[in-house]
Amino acid sequence: MGEQLAVWYKDQGEYLLGALFGLVTLDLFMFIAHCITERTTDGYGLTTFIISLSFFMVAYFERMYSNQEAH
């Protein structure tokens, strides 16, 4: 199972990275929209933004490292 997941991630990891980028972008957009409509940052939790940003950064750096190692 783990070997199959590793092969899938090497072949199609761009999809996961793109999905995480989309999630971070959506969270950021929702925060900006909240700030514009409410004119304050109160009442909006940035927890999902922080979690999705950390997942994105880990996946991005892992992808950069694996590409660098392959070349």
N, CA, C and O atoms as a Tripos MOL2 file, in Angstrom:
@<TRIPOS>MOLECULE
protein
  284   283    71     0     0
PROTEIN
NO_CHARGES

@<TRIPOS>ATOM
      1 N           0.8280   -1.1990    0.0000 N.3       1 MET1
      2 CA          0.0000    0.0000    0.0000 C.3       1 MET1
      3 C           0.8680    1.2570    0.0000 C.2       1 MET1
      4 O           0.6250    2.1760   -0.7820 O.2       1 MET1
      5 N           1.8670    1.3030    0.8610 N.am      2 GLY2
      6 CA          2.7300    2.4670    0.9400 C.3       2 GLY2
      7 C           3.5210    2.6900   -0.3310 C.2       2 GLY2
      8 O           3.7490    3.8270   -0.7440 O.2       2 GLY2
      9 N           3.9460    1.5760   -0.9600 N.am      3 GLU3
     10 CA          4.6970    1.7000   -2.2160 C.3       3 GLU3
     11 C           3.8060    2.2140   -3.3330 C.2       3 GLU3
     12 O           4.2520    3.0110   -4.1590 O.2       3 GLU3
     13 N           2.5500    1.7740   -3.3750 N.am      4 GLN4
     14 CA          1.6150    2.2590   -4.3860 C.3       4 GLN4
     15 C           1.3490    3.7450   -4.1980 C.2       4 GLN4
     16 O           1.2630    4.4840   -5.1780 O.2       4 GLN4
     17 N           1.2180    4.1970   -2.9470 N.am      5 LEU5
     18 CA          0.9880    5.6150   -2.6750 C.3       5 LEU5
     19 C           2.1910    6.4500   -3.0810 C.2       5 LEU5
     20 O           2.0360    7.5510   -3.6090 O.2       5 LEU5
     21 N           3.4010    5.9270   -2.8340 N.am      6 ALA6
     22 CA          4.6090    6.6570   -3.2050 C.3       6 ALA6
     23 C           4.7180    6.7930   -4.7250 C.2       6 ALA6
     24 O           5.1150    7.8450   -5.2260 O.2       6 ALA6
     25 N           4.3690    5.7420   -5.4530 N.am      7 VAL7
     26 CA          4.4190    5.8030   -6.9190 C.3       7 VAL7
     27 C           3.3830    6.7950   -7.4280 C.2       7 VAL7
     28 O           3.6680    7.5820   -8.3310 O.2       7 VAL7
     29 N           2.1780    6.7630   -6.8550 N.am      8 TRP8
     30 CA          1.1270    7.7000   -7.2760 C.3       8 TRP8
     31 C           1.5560    9.1300   -7.0040 C.2       8 TRP8
     32 O           1.3470   10.0030   -7.8460 O.2       8 TRP8
     33 N           2.1570    9.3920   -5.8360 N.am      9 TYR9
     34 CA          2.5480   10.7520   -5.4890 C.3       9 TYR9
     35 C           3.6490   11.2570   -6.4100 C.2       9 TYR9
     36 O           3.6630   12.4350   -6.7690 O.2       9 TYR9
     37 N           4.5710   10.3850   -6.7960 N.am     10 LYS10
     38 CA          5.6360   10.8160   -7.7090 C.3      10 LYS10
     39 C           5.0770   11.1330   -9.0930 C.2      10 LYS10
     40 O           5.5400   12.0610   -9.7550 O.2      10 LYS10
     41 N           4.0890   10.3680   -9.5260 N.am     11 ASP11
     42 CA          3.5190   10.5800  -10.8570 C.3      11 ASP11
     43 C           2.5570   11.7590  -10.9150 C.2      11 ASP11
     44 O           2.5630   12.5170  -11.8860 O.2      11 ASP11
     45 N           1.7260   11.9220   -9.8770 N.am     12 GLN12
     46 CA          0.6590   12.9200   -9.9380 C.3      12 GLN12
     47 C           0.6590   13.8550   -8.7300 C.2      12 GLN12
     48 O          -0.4060   14.2810   -8.2840 O.2      12 GLN12
     49 N           1.8110   14.1740   -8.2070 N.am     13 GLY13
     50 CA          1.9170   15.0600   -7.0590 C.3      13 GLY13
     51 C           1.5350   16.4960   -7.3640 C.2      13 GLY13
     52 O           1.1980   17.2630   -6.4620 O.2      13 GLY13
     53 N           1.5890   16.8600   -8.6560 N.am     14 GLU14
     54 CA          1.2080   18.2250   -9.0350 C.3      14 GLU14
     55 C          -0.2520   18.4980   -8.7250 C.2      14 GLU14
     56 O          -0.6250   19.6260   -8.4020 O.2      14 GLU14
     57 N          -1.0890   17.4520   -8.8240 N.am     15 TYR15
     58 CA         -2.5060   17.6230   -8.5340 C.3      15 TYR15
     59 C          -2.7260   17.9540   -7.0660 C.2      15 TYR15
     60 O          -3.5350   18.8180   -6.7280 O.2      15 TYR15
     61 N          -1.9980   17.2580   -6.1980 N.am     16 LEU16
     62 CA         -2.1070   17.5250   -4.7700 C.3      16 LEU16
     63 C          -1.5840   18.9140   -4.4430 C.2      16 LEU16
     64 O          -2.1940   19.6400   -3.6580 O.2      16 LEU16
     65 N          -0.4760   19.2810   -5.0310 N.am     17 LEU17
     66 CA          0.0910   20.6100   -4.8050 C.3      17 LEU17
     67 C          -0.8420   21.6950   -5.3230 C.2      17 LEU17
     68 O          -1.0020   22.7320   -4.6790 O.2      17 LEU17
     69 N          -1.4520   21.4700   -6.4650 N.am     18 GLY18
     70 CA         -2.4130   22.4280   -7.0140 C.3      18 GLY18
     71 C          -3.6500   22.5620   -6.1510 C.2      18 GLY18
     72 O          -4.1760   23.6600   -5.9760 O.2      18 GLY18
     73 N          -4.1160   21.4450   -5.6110 N.am     19 ALA19
     74 CA         -5.2890   21.4860   -4.7330 C.3      19 ALA19
     75 C          -4.9810   22.2440   -3.4460 C.2      19 ALA19
     76 O          -5.8100   23.0210   -2.9710 O.2      19 ALA19
     77 N          -3.8160   22.0300   -2.8890 N.am     20 LEU20
     78 CA         -3.4410   22.7610   -1.6760 C.3      20 LEU20
     79 C          -3.2650   24.2480   -1.9630 C.2      20 LEU20
     80 O          -3.6470   25.0840   -1.1440 O.2      20 LEU20
     81 N          -2.6940   24.5850   -3.1120 N.am     21 PHE21
     82 CA         -2.5720   25.9940   -3.4910 C.3      21 PHE21
     83 C          -3.9500   26.6300   -3.6420 C.2      21 PHE21
     84 O          -4.1680   27.7640   -3.2160 O.2      21 PHE21
     85 N          -4.8700   25.9000   -4.2440 N.am     22 GLY22
     86 CA         -6.2390   26.3990   -4.3780 C.3      22 GLY22
     87 C          -6.9080   26.6090   -3.0300 C.2      22 GLY22
     88 O          -7.6340   27.5850   -2.8410 O.2      22 GLY22
     89 N          -6.6680   25.6960   -2.0900 N.am     23 LEU23
     90 CA         -7.2430   25.8380   -0.7540 C.3      23 LEU23
     91 C          -6.6800   27.0510   -0.0250 C.2      23 LEU23
     92 O          -7.4230   27.7790    0.6320 O.2      23 LEU23
     93 N          -5.3740   27.2730   -0.1360 N.am     24 VAL24
     94 CA         -4.7470   28.4460    0.4970 C.3      24 VAL24
     95 C          -5.2890   29.7220   -0.1380 C.2      24 VAL24
     96 O          -5.6010   30.6840    0.5650 O.2      24 VAL24
     97 N          -5.4020   29.7340   -1.4560 N.am     25 THR25
     98 CA         -5.9190   30.9060   -2.1550 C.3      25 THR25
     99 C          -7.3680   31.1840   -1.7740 C.2      25 THR25
    100 O          -7.7490   32.3360   -1.5670 O.2      25 THR25
    101 N          -8.1700   30.1360   -1.6830 N.am     26 LEU26
    102 CA         -9.5670   30.3010   -1.2850 C.3      26 LEU26
    103 C          -9.6830   30.8400    0.1350 C.2      26 LEU26
    104 O         -10.4950   31.7280    0.3970 O.2      26 LEU26
    105 N          -8.8790   30.3110    1.0530 N.am     27 ASP27
    106 CA         -8.8970   30.8130    2.4310 C.3      27 ASP27
    107 C          -8.5020   32.2870    2.4850 C.2      27 ASP27
    108 O          -9.1140   33.0740    3.2060 O.2      27 ASP27
    109 N          -7.4830   32.6520    1.7250 N.am     28 LEU28
    110 CA         -7.0450   34.0480    1.6980 C.3      28 LEU28
    111 C          -8.1250   34.9510    1.1040 C.2      28 LEU28
    112 O          -8.3760   36.0410    1.6170 O.2      28 LEU28
    113 N          -8.7610   34.4990    0.0240 N.am     29 PHE29
    114 CA         -9.8340   35.2610   -0.5980 C.3      29 PHE29
    115 C         -11.0050   35.4480    0.3700 C.2      29 PHE29
    116 O         -11.5660   36.5390    0.4650 O.2      29 PHE29
    117 N         -11.3690   34.3900    1.0830 N.am     30 MET30
    118 CA        -12.4760   34.4840    2.0370 C.3      30 MET30
    119 C         -12.1390   35.4550    3.1830 C.2      30 MET30
    120 O         -13.0130   36.1810    3.6570 O.2      30 MET30
    121 N         -10.8890   35.4650    3.6200 N.am     31 PHE31
    122 CA        -10.4760   36.4040    4.6610 C.3      31 PHE31
    123 C         -10.5610   37.8400    4.1620 C.2      31 PHE31
    124 O         -11.0480   38.7170    4.8740 O.2      31 PHE31
    125 N         -10.0940   38.0820    2.9510 N.am     32 ILE32
    126 CA        -10.1540   39.4360    2.3900 C.3      32 ILE32
    127 C         -11.6010   39.8670    2.1910 C.2      32 ILE32
    128 O         -11.9490   41.0130    2.4740 O.2      32 ILE32
    129 N         -12.4490   38.9590    1.7060 N.am     33 ALA33
    130 CA        -13.8630   39.2850    1.5280 C.3      33 ALA33
    131 C         -14.5260   39.5940    2.8670 C.2      33 ALA33
    132 O         -15.3610   40.4940    2.9490 O.2      33 ALA33
    133 N         -14.1650   38.8620    3.9120 N.am     34 HIS34
    134 CA        -14.7050   39.1380    5.2430 C.3      34 HIS34
    135 C         -14.2550   40.5150    5.7330 C.2      34 HIS34
    136 O         -15.0470   41.2770    6.2870 O.2      34 HIS34
    137 N         -12.9810   40.8220    5.5210 N.am     35 CYS35
    138 CA        -12.4660   42.1290    5.9550 C.3      35 CYS35
    139 C         -13.1530   43.2720    5.2050 C.2      35 CYS35
    140 O         -13.4120   44.3220    5.7920 O.2      35 CYS35
    141 N         -13.4470   43.0850    3.9300 N.am     36 ILE36
    142 CA        -14.1010   44.1350    3.1480 C.3      36 ILE36
    143 C         -15.5480   44.3200    3.5860 C.2      36 ILE36
    144 O         -16.0110   45.4490    3.7500 O.2      36 ILE36
    145 N         -16.2590   43.2190    3.7740 N.am     37 THR37
    146 CA        -17.6810   43.3400    4.1110 C.3      37 THR37
    147 C         -17.9070   43.7520    5.5570 C.2      37 THR37
    148 O         -18.8130   44.5380    5.8370 O.2      37 THR37
    149 N         -17.1110   43.2430    6.4720 N.am     38 GLU38
    150 CA        -17.3050   43.5370    7.8980 C.3      38 GLU38
    151 C         -16.4710   44.7190    8.3810 C.2      38 GLU38
    152 O         -16.7300   45.2680    9.4520 O.2      38 GLU38
    153 N         -15.4850   45.1050    7.6070 N.am     39 ARG39
    154 CA        -14.5500   46.1910    7.9470 C.3      39 ARG39
    155 C         -13.7970   45.9490    9.2530 C.2      39 ARG39
    156 O         -13.4050   46.8910    9.9430 O.2      39 ARG39
    157 N         -13.6050   44.6850    9.5770 N.am     40 THR40
    158 CA        -12.8220   44.2940   10.7440 C.3      40 THR40
    159 C         -12.3750   42.8430   10.5650 C.2      40 THR40
    160 O         -12.9570   42.0890    9.7840 O.2      40 THR40
    161 N         -11.3370   42.4750   11.3000 N.am     41 THR41
    162 CA        -10.8880   41.0860   11.2530 C.3      41 THR41
    163 C         -11.5220   40.2470   12.3460 C.2      41 THR41
    164 O         -11.3150   39.0340   12.3990 O.2      41 THR41
    165 N         -12.2860   40.8750   13.2090 N.am     42 ASP42
    166 CA        -12.9380   40.1370   14.2940 C.3      42 ASP42
    167 C         -13.9680   39.1700   13.7370 C.2      42 ASP42
    168 O         -14.6790   39.4820   12.7810 O.2      42 ASP42
    169 N         -14.0390   38.0120   14.3370 N.am     43 GLY43
    170 CA        -15.0400   37.0390   13.9470 C.3      43 GLY43
    171 C         -14.6080   36.0890   12.8530 C.2      43 GLY43
    172 O         -15.4000   35.2420   12.4400 O.2      43 GLY43
    173 N         -13.3850   36.1950   12.3670 N.am     44 TYR44
    174 CA        -12.9050   35.2940   11.3260 C.3      44 TYR44
    175 C         -11.7070   34.5330   11.8600 C.2      44 TYR44
    176 O         -10.7000   35.1320   12.2380 O.2      44 TYR44
    177 N         -11.8140   33.2320   11.8920 N.am     45 GLY45
    178 CA        -10.7140   32.4070   12.3800 C.3      45 GLY45
    179 C          -9.7410   32.0660   11.2680 C.2      45 GLY45
    180 O         -10.1420   31.6270   10.1900 O.2      45 GLY45
    181 N          -8.4940   32.2640   11.5280 N.am     46 LEU46
    182 CA         -7.4590   31.9650   10.5330 C.3      46 LEU46
    183 C          -6.8710   30.5690   10.7120 C.2      46 LEU46
    184 O          -5.8250   30.2620   10.1410 O.2      46 LEU46
    185 N          -7.5240   29.7320   11.4910 N.am     47 THR47
    186 CA         -7.0000   28.4000   11.7620 C.3      47 THR47
    187 C          -6.8870   27.5670   10.4900 C.2      47 THR47
    188 O          -5.8590   26.9310   10.2580 O.2      47 THR47
    189 N          -7.9250   27.5620    9.6690 N.am     48 THR48
    190 CA         -7.8720   26.7650    8.4380 C.3      48 THR48
    191 C          -6.8080   27.2980    7.4850 C.2      48 THR48
    192 O          -6.1630   26.5210    6.7810 O.2      48 THR48
    193 N          -6.6200   28.6170    7.4570 N.am     49 PHE49
    194 CA         -5.5880   29.2060    6.6020 C.3      49 PHE49
    195 C          -4.2020   28.7550    7.0490 C.2      49 PHE49
    196 O          -3.3710   28.3920    6.2180 O.2      49 PHE49
    197 N          -3.9500   28.7750    8.3400 N.am     50 ILE50
    198 CA         -2.6440   28.3840    8.8650 C.3      50 ILE50
    199 C          -2.3820   26.9050    8.6120 C.2      50 ILE50
    200 O          -1.2760   26.5290    8.2250 O.2      50 ILE50
    201 N          -3.3860   26.0670    8.8270 N.am     51 ILE51
    202 CA         -3.2210   24.6270    8.6150 C.3      51 ILE51
    203 C          -2.9960   24.3230    7.1320 C.2      51 ILE51
    204 O          -2.0840   23.5710    6.7880 O.2      51 ILE51
    205 N          -3.8140   24.8980    6.2600 N.am     52 SER52
    206 CA         -3.6580   24.6180    4.8320 C.3      52 SER52
    207 C          -2.3560   25.2040    4.2930 C.2      52 SER52
    208 O          -1.7330   24.6060    3.4150 O.2      52 SER52
    209 N          -1.9360   26.3570    4.8000 N.am     53 LEU53
    210 CA         -0.6620   26.9340    4.3760 C.3      53 LEU53
    211 C           0.5100   26.0540    4.8010 C.2      53 LEU53
    212 O           1.4630   25.8850    4.0400 O.2      53 LEU53
    213 N           0.4480   25.4980    5.9960 N.am     54 SER54
    214 CA          1.5450   24.6280    6.4400 C.3      54 SER54
    215 C           1.5910   23.3420    5.6200 C.2      54 SER54
    216 O           2.6790   22.8810    5.2730 O.2      54 SER54
    217 N           0.4320   22.7470    5.3000 N.am     55 PHE55
    218 CA          0.4150   21.5660    4.4310 C.3      55 PHE55
    219 C           0.9660   21.8990    3.0480 C.2      55 PHE55
    220 O           1.7300   21.1220    2.4750 O.2      55 PHE55
    221 N           0.5770   23.0530    2.5160 N.am     56 PHE56
    222 CA          1.0610   23.4680    1.2000 C.3      56 PHE56
    223 C           2.5760   23.6530    1.2160 C.2      56 PHE56
    224 O           3.2600   23.2060    0.2950 O.2      56 PHE56
    225 N           3.1010   24.2940    2.2350 N.am     57 MET57
    226 CA          4.5410   24.5390    2.2990 C.3      57 MET57
    227 C           5.3160   23.2270    2.4000 C.2      57 MET57
    228 O           6.3490   23.0740    1.7500 O.2      57 MET57
    229 N           4.8350   22.2810    3.2040 N.am     58 VAL58
    230 CA          5.5080   20.9910    3.3220 C.3      58 VAL58
    231 C           5.5040   20.2690    1.9820 C.2      58 VAL58
    232 O           6.5350   19.7470    1.5590 O.2      58 VAL58
    233 N           4.3580   20.2320    1.3090 N.am     59 ALA59
    234 CA          4.2660   19.5570    0.0110 C.3      59 ALA59
    235 C           5.1260   20.2550   -1.0350 C.2      59 ALA59
    236 O           5.7640   19.5940   -1.8540 O.2      59 ALA59
    237 N           5.1470   21.5870   -1.0130 N.am     60 TYR60
    238 CA          5.9320   22.3510   -1.9830 C.3      60 TYR60
    239 C           7.4350   22.1130   -1.7940 C.2      60 TYR60
    240 O           8.1560   21.8740   -2.7630 O.2      60 TYR60
    241 N           7.9030   22.1790   -0.5420 N.am     61 PHE61
    242 CA          9.3300   21.9700   -0.3000 C.3      61 PHE61
    243 C           9.7370   20.5330   -0.5850 C.2      61 PHE61
    244 O          10.8420   20.2870   -1.0680 O.2      61 PHE61
    245 N           8.8550   19.5820   -0.2910 N.am     62 GLU62
    246 CA          9.1590   18.1850   -0.6030 C.3      62 GLU62
    247 C           9.2550   17.9930   -2.1060 C.2      62 GLU62
    248 O          10.1210   17.2640   -2.5890 O.2      62 GLU62
    249 N           8.3720   18.6430   -2.8440 N.am     63 ARG63
    250 CA          8.3800   18.5400   -4.3040 C.3      63 ARG63
    251 C           9.6500   19.1720   -4.8780 C.2      63 ARG63
    252 O          10.2610   18.6210   -5.7930 O.2      63 ARG63
    253 N          10.0460   20.3320   -4.3370 N.am     64 MET64
    254 CA         11.2880   20.9710   -4.7960 C.3      64 MET64
    255 C          12.4860   20.0900   -4.5060 C.2      64 MET64
    256 O          13.3710   19.9440   -5.3490 O.2      64 MET64
    257 N          12.5230   19.5020   -3.3220 N.am     65 TYR65
    258 CA         13.6570   18.6480   -2.9440 C.3      65 TYR65
    259 C          13.7210   17.4100   -3.8170 C.2      65 TYR65
    260 O          14.8050   17.0240   -4.2550 O.2      65 TYR65
    261 N          12.5810   16.7770   -4.0830 N.am     66 SER66
    262 CA         12.5960   15.5570   -4.8940 C.3      66 SER66
    263 C          12.9530   15.8780   -6.3460 C.2      66 SER66
    264 O          13.6170   15.0700   -6.9940 O.2      66 SER66
    265 N          12.5410   17.0140   -6.8710 N.am     67 ASN67
    266 CA         12.9120   17.4090   -8.2370 C.3      67 ASN67
    267 C          14.4040   17.7160   -8.3290 C.2      67 ASN67
    268 O          15.0500   17.3730   -9.3200 O.2      67 ASN67
    269 N          14.9510   18.3600   -7.3020 N.am     68 GLN68
    270 CA         16.3590   18.6890   -7.2750 C.3      68 GLN68
    271 C          17.1980   17.4090   -7.1810 C.2      68 GLN68
    272 O          18.2500   17.2990   -7.8090 O.2      68 GLN68
    273 N          16.7190   16.4500   -6.3900 N.am     69 GLU69
    274 CA         17.4370   15.2030   -6.2290 C.3      69 GLU69
    275 C          17.4200   14.3780   -7.5130 C.2      69 GLU69
    276 O          18.3690   13.6490   -7.7990 O.2      69 GLU69
    277 N          16.3260   14.4950   -8.2950 N.am     70 ALA70
    278 CA         16.2180   13.7340   -9.5360 C.3      70 ALA70
    279 C          17.1630   14.2700  -10.6100 C.2      70 ALA70
    280 O          17.6270   13.5110  -11.4610 O.2      70 ALA70
    281 N          17.4440   15.5420  -10.5750 N.am     71 HIS71
    282 CA         18.3210   16.1330  -11.5980 C.3      71 HIS71
    283 C          19.7320   16.0250  -11.1050 C.2      71 HIS71
    284 O          20.6600   16.4540  -11.7910 O.2      71 HIS71
@<TRIPOS>BOND
     1     1     2 1
     2     2     3 1
     3     3     4 2
     4     3     5 am
     5     5     6 1
     6     6     7 1
     7     7     8 2
     8     7     9 am
     9     9    10 1
    10    10    11 1
    11    11    12 2
    12    11    13 am
    13    13    14 1
    14    14    15 1
    15    15    16 2
    16    15    17 am
    17    17    18 1
    18    18    19 1
    19    19    20 2
    20    19    21 am
    21    21    22 1
    22    22    23 1
    23    23    24 2
    24    23    25 am
    25    25    26 1
    26    26    27 1
    27    27    28 2
    28    27    29 am
    29    29    30 1
    30    30    31 1
    31    31    32 2
    32    31    33 am
    33    33    34 1
    34    34    35 1
    35    35    36 2
    36    35    37 am
    37    37    38 1
    38    38    39 1
    39    39    40 2
    40    39    41 am
    41    41    42 1
    42    42    43 1
    43    43    44 2
    44    43    45 am
    45    45    46 1
    46    46    47 1
    47    47    48 2
    48    47    49 am
    49    49    50 1
    50    50    51 1
    51    51    52 2
    52    51    53 am
    53    53    54 1
    54    54    55 1
    55    55    56 2
    56    55    57 am
    57    57    58 1
    58    58    59 1
    59    59    60 2
    60    59    61 am
    61    61    62 1
    62    62    63 1
    63    63    64 2
    64    63    65 am
    65    65    66 1
    66    66    67 1
    67    67    68 2
    68    67    69 am
    69    69    70 1
    70    70    71 1
    71    71    72 2
    72    71    73 am
    73    73    74 1
    74    74    75 1
    75    75    76 2
    76    75    77 am
    77    77    78 1
    78    78    79 1
    79    79    80 2
    80    79    81 am
    81    81    82 1
    82    82    83 1
    83    83    84 2
    84    83    85 am
    85    85    86 1
    86    86    87 1
    87    87    88 2
    88    87    89 am
    89    89    90 1
    90    90    91 1
    91    91    92 2
    92    91    93 am
    93    93    94 1
    94    94    95 1
    95    95    96 2
    96    95    97 am
    97    97    98 1
    98    98    99 1
    99    99   100 2
   100    99   101 am
   101   101   102 1
   102   102   103 1
   103   103   104 2
   104   103   105 am
   105   105   106 1
   106   106   107 1
   107   107   108 2
   108   107   109 am
   109   109   110 1
   110   110   111 1
   111   111   112 2
   112   111   113 am
   113   113   114 1
   114   114   115 1
   115   115   116 2
   116   115   117 am
   117   117   118 1
   118   118   119 1
   119   119   120 2
   120   119   121 am
   121   121   122 1
   122   122   123 1
   123   123   124 2
   124   123   125 am
   125   125   126 1
   126   126   127 1
   127   127   128 2
   128   127   129 am
   129   129   130 1
   130   130   131 1
   131   131   132 2
   132   131   133 am
   133   133   134 1
   134   134   135 1
   135   135   136 2
   136   135   137 am
   137   137   138 1
   138   138   139 1
   139   139   140 2
   140   139   141 am
   141   141   142 1
   142   142   143 1
   143   143   144 2
   144   143   145 am
   145   145   146 1
   146   146   147 1
   147   147   148 2
   148   147   149 am
   149   149   150 1
   150   150   151 1
   151   151   152 2
   152   151   153 am
   153   153   154 1
   154   154   155 1
   155   155   156 2
   156   155   157 am
   157   157   158 1
   158   158   159 1
   159   159   160 2
   160   159   161 am
   161   161   162 1
   162   162   163 1
   163   163   164 2
   164   163   165 am
   165   165   166 1
   166   166   167 1
   167   167   168 2
   168   167   169 am
   169   169   170 1
   170   170   171 1
   171   171   172 2
   172   171   173 am
   173   173   174 1
   174   174   175 1
   175   175   176 2
   176   175   177 am
   177   177   178 1
   178   178   179 1
   179   179   180 2
   180   179   181 am
   181   181   182 1
   182   182   183 1
   183   183   184 2
   184   183   185 am
   185   185   186 1
   186   186   187 1
   187   187   188 2
   188   187   189 am
   189   189   190 1
   190   190   191 1
   191   191   192 2
   192   191   193 am
   193   193   194 1
   194   194   195 1
   195   195   196 2
   196   195   197 am
   197   197   198 1
   198   198   199 1
   199   199   200 2
   200   199   201 am
   201   201   202 1
   202   202   203 1
   203   203   204 2
   204   203   205 am
   205   205   206 1
   206   206   207 1
   207   207   208 2
   208   207   209 am
   209   209   210 1
   210   210   211 1
   211   211   212 2
   212   211   213 am
   213   213   214 1
   214   214   215 1
   215   215   216 2
   216   215   217 am
   217   217   218 1
   218   218   219 1
   219   219   220 2
   220   219   221 am
   221   221   222 1
   222   222   223 1
   223   223   224 2
   224   223   225 am
   225   225   226 1
   226   226   227 1
   227   227   228 2
   228   227   229 am
   229   229   230 1
   230   230   231 1
   231   231   232 2
   232   231   233 am
   233   233   234 1
   234   234   235 1
   235   235   236 2
   236   235   237 am
   237   237   238 1
   238   238   239 1
   239   239   240 2
   240   239   241 am
   241   241   242 1
   242   242   243 1
   243   243   244 2
   244   243   245 am
   245   245   246 1
   246   246   247 1
   247   247   248 2
   248   247   249 am
   249   249   250 1
   250   250   251 1
   251   251   252 2
   252   251   253 am
   253   253   254 1
   254   254   255 1
   255   255   256 2
   256   255   257 am
   257   257   258 1
   258   258   259 1
   259   259   260 2
   260   259   261 am
   261   261   262 1
   262   262   263 1
   263   263   264 2
   264   263   265 am
   265   265   266 1
   266   266   267 1
   267   267   268 2
   268   267   269 am
   269   269   270 1
   270   270   271 1
   271   271   272 2
   272   271   273 am
   273   273   274 1
   274   274   275 1
   275   275   276 2
   276   275   277 am
   277   277   278 1
   278   278   279 1
   279   279   280 2
   280   279   281 am
   281   281   282 1
   282   282   283 1
   283   283   284 2
@<TRIPOS>SUBSTRUCTURE
     1 MET1         2 RESIDUE 1 A MET
     2 GLY2         6 RESIDUE 1 A GLY
     3 GLU3        10 RESIDUE 1 A GLU
     4 GLN4        14 RESIDUE 1 A GLN
     5 LEU5        18 RESIDUE 1 A LEU
     6 ALA6        22 RESIDUE 1 A ALA
     7 VAL7        26 RESIDUE 1 A VAL
     8 TRP8        30 RESIDUE 1 A TRP
     9 TYR9        34 RESIDUE 1 A TYR
    10 LYS10       38 RESIDUE 1 A LYS
    11 ASP11       42 RESIDUE 1 A ASP
    12 GLN12       46 RESIDUE 1 A GLN
    13 GLY13       50 RESIDUE 1 A GLY
    14 GLU14       54 RESIDUE 1 A GLU
    15 TYR15       58 RESIDUE 1 A TYR
    16 LEU16       62 RESIDUE 1 A LEU
    17 LEU17       66 RESIDUE 1 A LEU
    18 GLY18       70 RESIDUE 1 A GLY
    19 ALA19       74 RESIDUE 1 A ALA
    20 LEU20       78 RESIDUE 1 A LEU
    21 PHE21       82 RESIDUE 1 A PHE
    22 GLY22       86 RESIDUE 1 A GLY
    23 LEU23       90 RESIDUE 1 A LEU
    24 VAL24       94 RESIDUE 1 A VAL
    25 THR25       98 RESIDUE 1 A THR
    26 LEU26      102 RESIDUE 1 A LEU
    27 ASP27      106 RESIDUE 1 A ASP
    28 LEU28      110 RESIDUE 1 A LEU
    29 PHE29      114 RESIDUE 1 A PHE
    30 MET30      118 RESIDUE 1 A MET
    31 PHE31      122 RESIDUE 1 A PHE
    32 ILE32      126 RESIDUE 1 A ILE
    33 ALA33      130 RESIDUE 1 A ALA
    34 HIS34      134 RESIDUE 1 A HIS
    35 CYS35      138 RESIDUE 1 A CYS
    36 ILE36      142 RESIDUE 1 A ILE
    37 THR37      146 RESIDUE 1 A THR
    38 GLU38      150 RESIDUE 1 A GLU
    39 ARG39      154 RESIDUE 1 A ARG
    40 THR40      158 RESIDUE 1 A THR
    41 THR41      162 RESIDUE 1 A THR
    42 ASP42      166 RESIDUE 1 A ASP
    43 GLY43      170 RESIDUE 1 A GLY
    44 TYR44      174 RESIDUE 1 A TYR
    45 GLY45      178 RESIDUE 1 A GLY
    46 LEU46      182 RESIDUE 1 A LEU
    47 THR47      186 RESIDUE 1 A THR
    48 THR48      190 RESIDUE 1 A THR
    49 PHE49      194 RESIDUE 1 A PHE
    50 ILE50      198 RESIDUE 1 A ILE
    51 ILE51      202 RESIDUE 1 A ILE
    52 SER52      206 RESIDUE 1 A SER
    53 LEU53      210 RESIDUE 1 A LEU
    54 SER54      214 RESIDUE 1 A SER
    55 PHE55      218 RESIDUE 1 A PHE
    56 PHE56      222 RESIDUE 1 A PHE
    57 MET57      226 RESIDUE 1 A MET
    58 VAL58      230 RESIDUE 1 A VAL
    59 ALA59      234 RESIDUE 1 A ALA
    60 TYR60      238 RESIDUE 1 A TYR
    61 PHE61      242 RESIDUE 1 A PHE
    62 GLU62      246 RESIDUE 1 A GLU
    63 ARG63      250 RESIDUE 1 A ARG
    64 MET64      254 RESIDUE 1 A MET
    65 TYR65      258 RESIDUE 1 A TYR
    66 SER66      262 RESIDUE 1 A SER
    67 ASN67      266 RESIDUE 1 A ASN
    68 GLN68      270 RESIDUE 1 A GLN
    69 GLU69      274 RESIDUE 1 A GLU
    70 ALA70      278 RESIDUE 1 A ALA
    71 HIS71      282 RESIDUE 1 A HIS
